[in-house]
Each structure stands twice: as structure tokens, then as C-alpha cells.
Amino acid sequence: MDQFCTVGNTGSASRTIVLSGDAPTFTLDAMCEDNVLNAVEVKQPLTLSGSSNLPDGSSVTVTLNGVQYHATVSHGVWSTQVPVSDLQNLANTQYTIIVNGNDAVGNAGSCEGVLIVDTALPQVIINTFAGDDKVNLNELGSAQILSGRVVECRRRRYGYHYARKYALAG
């Protein structure tokens, strides 16, 4: 930039400006292998991880159920853990996980993922065995059928029925 004043003096100044219009990018890896937190998995810390194009040392914020967890980018990846105490506060429903961060010039980026919490245990119902739940000598010599069903699998609504013959030996 050049500047002239009315008496003929001149001056100049320059400044290097870096334009950065690219927002940081993030990914969120699958959680609990299938993005469904079950009754066993809720009893151990949940690792949330992913990748980012932010440089090493950059901060990433991960939000689940209104609680923020912090991670740091290292070699293009980030990771944080949700403690068991926070997992046990989650109801059986669907949650959105938000990952976000800013680059050095303030450009913001984010991504979202879904976590389903399904900690309801299925109910296994076994039908009456051998007619009266007792095996007598006559029944002992022949194959008996053990049957029943599984109900209350909320996530997938299985409603399995099963039957198997067992040869009983005396």
C-alpha cells in the first residue's frame, strides 16, 4: 500500500495476509461396534474417537447428553472416554453426539453421530418341560422337547421362539 501526503512525502507499508476458508473436518468412529450401548457395555467406559485434519495439539470437544468431553488431536486422530458414571445416567433412547473444534484462524467444523442406548435385558420364558417339569422313568427313555421364547428385546424386537429335543439318559 502506498500513501502520499500533500507536501510530496511518500510512505508505504505491507502486510502478508493468509486467507483460510477451509473449515476443519471431523469423523466419529463407530461406538460399541454397532453404535448401540447395551447392558454389558454401559458398565465400562465408552471410548469416543475419530479423525480430524486439525494439526497435532488442537482441541476437540465432544458433546453427549449435554456433557462436554475434551480430546486432543494427535497424528490426525482424537479420542476421549465417557466414564461409567455418565453412561449410567443415560436413558434407553437415541442420543446425538456432536464433535467440534476450530482451527488456528477461527474456522469451525463439526460432525454428528448417533448412539442408541438399549440396556433393557430380554426376558427368556421356558415352557413347561415334560408336561409337568418332572422327568419320570417313562419319559427318561424318550427324547423330550425344551421350548420357549424370548421377549422384550426393545432394540430389535426379536420375539424368538426356540425348540430343541434332548435325549435324556438315566
C-alpha positions as CSV (number, residue, x, y, z in Angstrom):
1,M,0.0,0.0,0.0
2,D,1.4,3.4,-1.0
3,Q,0.5,6.7,0.6
4,F,1.2,10.2,-0.5
5,C,0.7,13.4,1.5
6,T,0.0,16.9,0.2
7,V,3.6,18.1,0.6
8,G,5.0,15.2,-1.5
9,N,6.2,12.8,1.2
10,T,5.6,9.2,0.5
11,G,5.3,6.1,2.7
12,S,4.5,2.5,2.2
13,A,3.6,-0.5,4.3
14,S,2.9,-4.1,3.6
15,R,1.4,-7.0,5.4
16,T,1.1,-10.6,4.5
17,I,-2.5,-11.9,4.9
18,V,-3.3,-15.6,4.9
19,L,-6.8,-16.5,3.7
20,S,-8.1,-19.7,5.2
21,G,-11.6,-20.6,4.1
22,D,-11.4,-24.3,4.7
23,A,-13.2,-25.4,7.9
24,P,-11.7,-28.3,9.9
25,T,-13.1,-31.7,9.2
26,F,-14.0,-34.4,11.7
27,T,-15.1,-38.0,11.7
28,L,-16.7,-40.1,14.5
29,D,-15.8,-43.8,14.6
30,A,-18.4,-46.4,15.4
31,M,-19.1,-46.8,19.1
32,C,-19.6,-50.1,20.8
33,E,-19.0,-51.8,17.4
34,D,-22.7,-51.2,16.4
35,N,-23.4,-47.7,17.9
36,V,-25.7,-49.4,20.4
37,L,-24.8,-49.3,24.1
38,N,-26.1,-52.4,25.7
39,A,-26.4,-53.6,29.3
40,V,-22.9,-55.0,29.4
41,E,-21.2,-52.1,27.7
42,V,-22.8,-49.5,30.0
43,K,-20.7,-51.0,32.8
44,Q,-17.4,-49.9,31.3
45,P,-16.0,-46.6,30.0
46,L,-17.1,-45.7,26.4
47,T,-14.3,-44.6,24.1
48,L,-15.3,-42.0,21.5
49,S,-12.8,-41.5,18.8
50,G,-12.4,-40.2,15.2
51,S,-10.2,-38.3,12.9
52,S,-9.6,-34.6,12.0
53,N,-7.5,-32.6,9.7
54,L,-6.5,-30.2,12.5
55,P,-2.8,-30.1,13.4
56,D,-1.4,-32.0,16.4
57,G,-2.3,-30.5,19.7
58,S,-5.6,-29.0,18.6
59,S,-8.5,-29.3,20.9
60,V,-11.7,-31.2,20.1
61,T,-14.9,-31.0,22.0
62,V,-17.3,-34.0,22.1
63,T,-20.8,-33.5,23.5
64,L,-23.1,-36.3,24.6
65,N,-26.3,-35.7,26.6
66,G,-25.3,-32.1,27.3
67,V,-21.9,-33.1,28.8
68,Q,-18.7,-32.0,27.1
69,Y,-15.6,-34.2,26.9
70,H,-12.3,-33.0,25.6
71,A,-9.8,-34.6,23.3
72,T,-6.6,-33.5,21.6
73,V,-5.6,-34.3,18.0
74,S,-2.5,-36.4,17.6
75,H,-1.4,-37.7,14.1
76,G,-4.8,-36.9,12.7
77,V,-6.8,-38.8,15.3
78,W,-8.6,-37.8,18.6
79,S,-10.0,-39.9,21.4
80,T,-11.8,-39.4,24.7
81,Q,-13.6,-41.6,27.2
82,V,-17.1,-41.2,28.8
83,P,-16.9,-42.5,32.4
84,V,-19.3,-45.2,33.6
85,S,-20.9,-42.8,36.0
86,D,-22.0,-40.7,33.0
87,L,-23.2,-43.7,31.0
88,Q,-25.4,-44.9,33.8
89,N,-27.2,-41.5,33.6
90,L,-28.3,-42.3,30.1
91,A,-31.9,-43.4,29.5
92,N,-32.9,-46.1,26.9
93,T,-33.2,-43.8,23.9
94,Q,-31.2,-42.3,21.0
95,Y,-28.6,-39.6,21.5
96,T,-26.8,-37.3,19.1
97,I,-23.0,-37.0,19.7
98,I,-21.5,-33.7,18.4
99,V,-17.8,-33.4,17.7
100,N,-16.5,-29.9,17.0
101,G,-13.4,-27.7,17.0
102,N,-11.8,-24.6,15.5
103,D,-8.6,-24.1,13.5
104,A,-6.0,-21.5,14.3
105,V,-7.8,-18.8,12.5
106,G,-11.2,-19.5,14.0
107,N,-12.9,-21.6,11.3
108,A,-15.3,-24.0,12.9
109,G,-16.0,-27.6,11.9
110,S,-18.2,-30.3,13.3
111,C,-19.7,-33.7,12.7
112,E,-22.5,-35.7,14.4
113,G,-23.2,-39.3,15.2
114,V,-25.9,-41.3,16.8
115,L,-25.6,-43.5,19.9
116,I,-28.6,-45.7,20.9
117,V,-28.8,-46.8,24.5
118,D,-30.6,-50.1,25.0
119,T,-29.9,-51.6,28.3
120,A,-33.2,-53.5,28.7
121,L,-32.5,-57.2,29.1
122,P,-34.6,-59.7,27.2
123,Q,-36.9,-62.0,29.1
124,V,-36.4,-65.7,28.5
125,I,-39.6,-67.8,29.0
126,I,-39.2,-71.6,29.1
127,N,-42.3,-73.6,28.6
128,T,-43.3,-76.5,30.9
129,F,-40.9,-79.3,30.4
130,A,-42.1,-82.9,30.0
131,G,-45.6,-81.9,30.8
132,D,-45.1,-81.2,34.5
133,D,-41.4,-80.1,34.8
134,K,-40.5,-83.5,36.1
135,V,-39.0,-86.3,34.2
136,N,-40.2,-89.8,35.2
137,L,-38.9,-93.2,34.2
138,N,-41.1,-93.5,31.2
139,E,-40.1,-90.0,29.9
140,L,-36.4,-90.7,30.6
141,G,-36.2,-93.2,27.8
142,S,-37.5,-90.9,25.1
143,A,-36.5,-87.5,23.7
144,Q,-38.1,-84.5,25.3
145,I,-38.6,-81.1,23.8
146,L,-37.4,-78.0,25.6
147,S,-39.1,-74.9,24.2
148,G,-39.8,-71.3,25.0
149,R,-39.4,-67.8,23.7
150,V,-37.5,-64.5,24.2
151,V,-39.5,-61.3,24.6
152,E,-38.9,-57.6,25.3
153,C,-35.9,-57.1,23.1
154,R,-36.7,-53.4,22.5
155,R,-34.0,-52.6,20.1
156,R,-34.7,-55.3,17.6
157,R,-38.0,-56.8,18.8
158,Y,-36.7,-60.4,18.3
159,G,-39.5,-62.4,19.8
160,Y,-37.5,-65.6,19.1
161,H,-39.1,-69.0,19.6
162,Y,-37.0,-72.0,20.1
163,A,-37.4,-75.7,20.5
164,R,-34.8,-78.5,20.9
165,K,-35.0,-82.2,21.5
166,Y,-32.9,-83.6,24.3
167,A,-32.2,-87.3,24.8
168,L,-32.2,-88.0,28.5
169,A,-30.1,-90.7,29.9
170,G,-30.7,-92.4,33.3
